[in-house]
Amino acid sequence: MRHAAAFLIITVSACLALTLPPFFFECSLVDRVAVSARVGNPVALVALGMLERVAEGRVAGLSPEVEVQVGLQPGQLHKPEFKDEGVRSHALRRIGEVDLPEALAYLQNLKKGDIQPDVSGRMWSSAQIALRQGQVNRIPDETGKISFLEGVTSDRASAAAGWAVQELCNRGSNRSLGFISGSIRRRDSTPRGLVDVSFCEAPMAIISRDPDRSRALGSFLSVYSGETDSQVPLKVALRIERVQIQRLLPQRPK
């Protein structure tokens, strides 16, 4: 029965992954530009400039010849969809992942007025997260990264604090549980906040008892076999998967 339930969870998660998010095509083009904005690439600064233009909603003045330099078709970034806040926010987040020093400098100097319109506030939230992402990526050791993220959990920018909590959860940082629970409770003191804390704590506790993914999932199923909220088992199982994947990712060399 446990194996059947585990198979169901994995199957459902795979089906969820097949549901394309809004503006998937546009964001995939942004991703292609971001790949070119890497240290050592001859067109890295050109690609970074393109990401900045998308983030600021200034794609209308982008030369088609520049698009070709990064492997796109002329005019692909000129579509009206690239003015949507979702696509522009995605570009900001990708700038946060770029390893060029100019990318971090851009985020550090960015002002709210540079990324208007921002009706929902999503743009500025993404900018704050991108800045923290760029900063943590430049810390050479995992212990230093964890300490930095713990500090961000108390950030005044709630979006950045929430992002830091997710990063710590995905890293399976047991030492950070106090920071994680404190941050969640400050931002959400309702019962929903307590559930969010459990979504982070439970996978960590299970994996700390058994780092083997299959056995961890089996342990999770036994713990949540009587759970009445049908979303809890799937969410916790997916969290276990994220923690496992994070631990398998290569670390940035010192």
ABEGO torsion letter per residue (X at the ends): XAAAAAAAAAAAAAAAAABBBBGAAAAAAAAAAAAABBBGBAAAAAAAAAAAAAAAGAAAABBAAAAAAAGBBBGAAABAAAABAAAAAAAAAAAAABABAAAAAAAAABBAAAAOBBAAGAAAAAAAAAAAAAAAAABABAAAAAAAAAAAAABABAAAAAAAAAAAAAAGBAAAAAAAAAAAAAABABAAAAAAAAAAAAAAAAAAABABAAAAAAAAAAAAAABABAAAAAAAAAAAAAAAAAAABBBBBX
